[in-house]
Amino acid sequence: MGEVRAVTDGDFEATVNGNGWVLVDFWAPWCGPCKAIAPTLEQVAGERDILIAKVDTDSNPMNAGRLGVRGIPALFLFNEGNLVSQKNGAMPKPQLLKWIDDHMNAEDF
């Protein structure tokens, strides 16, 4: 299935381009909701063919700024380097899976 990987500003582009479905999680160590959603993201990686790219915004702020992240956790869904959708805030696993599945199963992808 998928995997969870820590990603830096330096390898962000290479990670989202050409790796199929990538869910970028912009987070920070001090963020309570970020800590709360982390186990859910681990479970999602085990259940879907998706790369979960975790970007610590404290040490890697460039891409978060470029994408207009204003609050965390911020989730950005990419397919082959194209931004497909984004959501802010933690969400329960069923809602997160539905959001991912709705896009992965869309006919235009």
C-alpha positions as CSV (number, residue, x, y, z in Angstrom):
1,M,0.0,0.0,0.0
2,G,1.2,3.5,0.7
3,E,3.8,5.0,3.0
4,V,4.5,8.0,5.2
5,R,7.6,10.0,4.5
6,A,9.1,13.2,6.0
7,V,9.6,15.7,3.3
8,T,11.7,18.9,3.3
9,D,11.4,22.0,1.1
10,G,14.4,20.6,-0.9
11,D,12.7,17.4,-1.9
12,F,9.1,18.7,-2.0
13,E,8.8,19.0,-5.8
14,A,10.4,15.6,-6.5
15,T,8.0,14.1,-4.0
16,V,4.8,15.4,-5.4
17,N,5.8,15.1,-9.1
18,G,5.6,11.7,-10.6
19,N,4.7,9.7,-7.5
20,G,1.1,9.1,-8.3
21,W,-1.2,10.1,-5.5
22,V,0.5,12.2,-2.7
23,L,-1.2,13.6,0.3
24,V,0.9,16.4,1.8
25,D,0.4,17.1,5.5
26,F,1.7,20.5,6.5
27,W,2.2,20.2,10.3
28,A,4.3,21.4,13.3
29,P,5.5,19.7,16.4
30,W,3.6,22.1,18.7
31,C,0.3,21.6,16.9
32,G,-2.3,19.6,18.9
33,P,-4.6,18.8,15.9
34,C,-1.5,17.8,13.9
35,K,-0.6,15.3,16.5
36,A,-4.1,14.0,16.7
37,I,-4.4,13.3,12.9
38,A,-0.9,11.7,12.6
39,P,-2.1,8.2,13.6
40,T,-5.0,8.5,11.2
41,L,-2.6,9.4,8.3
42,E,-0.5,6.3,9.2
43,Q,-3.6,4.1,8.9
44,V,-4.6,5.7,5.6
45,A,-1.2,5.0,4.2
46,G,-1.7,1.3,5.2
47,E,-5.1,1.2,3.5
48,R,-4.6,3.2,0.3
49,D,-2.0,3.4,-2.5
50,I,-0.9,6.9,-1.5
51,L,2.2,8.6,-0.3
52,I,1.7,10.7,2.8
53,A,4.3,13.4,2.7
54,K,4.7,15.1,6.1
55,V,6.2,18.6,5.9
56,D,7.2,20.2,9.2
57,T,6.4,23.9,8.6
58,D,8.6,25.1,11.4
59,S,11.8,23.8,9.7
60,N,10.4,23.8,6.1
61,P,8.2,26.9,5.6
62,M,8.9,27.6,1.9
63,N,6.3,25.4,0.2
64,A,3.7,26.0,2.9
65,G,4.1,29.7,2.2
66,R,4.0,29.2,-1.6
67,L,0.8,27.2,-1.3
68,G,-0.8,29.8,1.0
69,V,-1.0,27.7,4.1
70,R,-2.6,29.8,6.8
71,G,-3.4,27.2,9.4
72,I,-2.3,23.7,10.2
73,P,-2.8,20.9,9.8
74,A,-3.3,21.6,6.1
75,L,-3.8,18.7,3.7
76,F,-3.0,19.0,0.0
77,L,-3.9,16.2,-2.4
78,F,-1.7,15.9,-5.5
79,N,-1.9,13.4,-8.4
80,E,1.1,13.3,-10.6
81,G,2.2,16.7,-9.5
82,N,-1.2,18.4,-10.0
83,L,-3.0,19.9,-7.0
84,V,-6.4,18.2,-6.9
85,S,-7.8,19.4,-3.6
86,Q,-7.0,20.8,-0.2
87,K,-8.5,20.9,3.3
88,N,-7.6,22.6,6.5
89,G,-7.8,21.0,10.0
90,A,-7.9,17.6,11.4
91,M,-10.8,15.3,10.5
92,P,-12.1,11.9,11.5
93,K,-10.7,8.9,9.5
94,P,-14.0,8.2,7.6
95,Q,-14.2,11.8,6.4
96,L,-10.6,11.8,5.4
97,L,-11.0,8.5,3.5
98,K,-14.1,9.8,1.7
99,W,-12.3,12.9,0.7
100,I,-9.4,10.9,-0.7
101,D,-11.6,8.3,-2.4
102,D,-13.8,10.8,-4.0
103,H,-10.8,12.2,-5.9
104,M,-9.0,9.0,-6.5
105,N,-12.1,7.4,-8.0
106,A,-13.1,10.4,-10.1
107,E,-13.3,9.6,-13.8
108,D,-11.2,12.4,-14.9
109,F,-8.1,11.0,-13.1
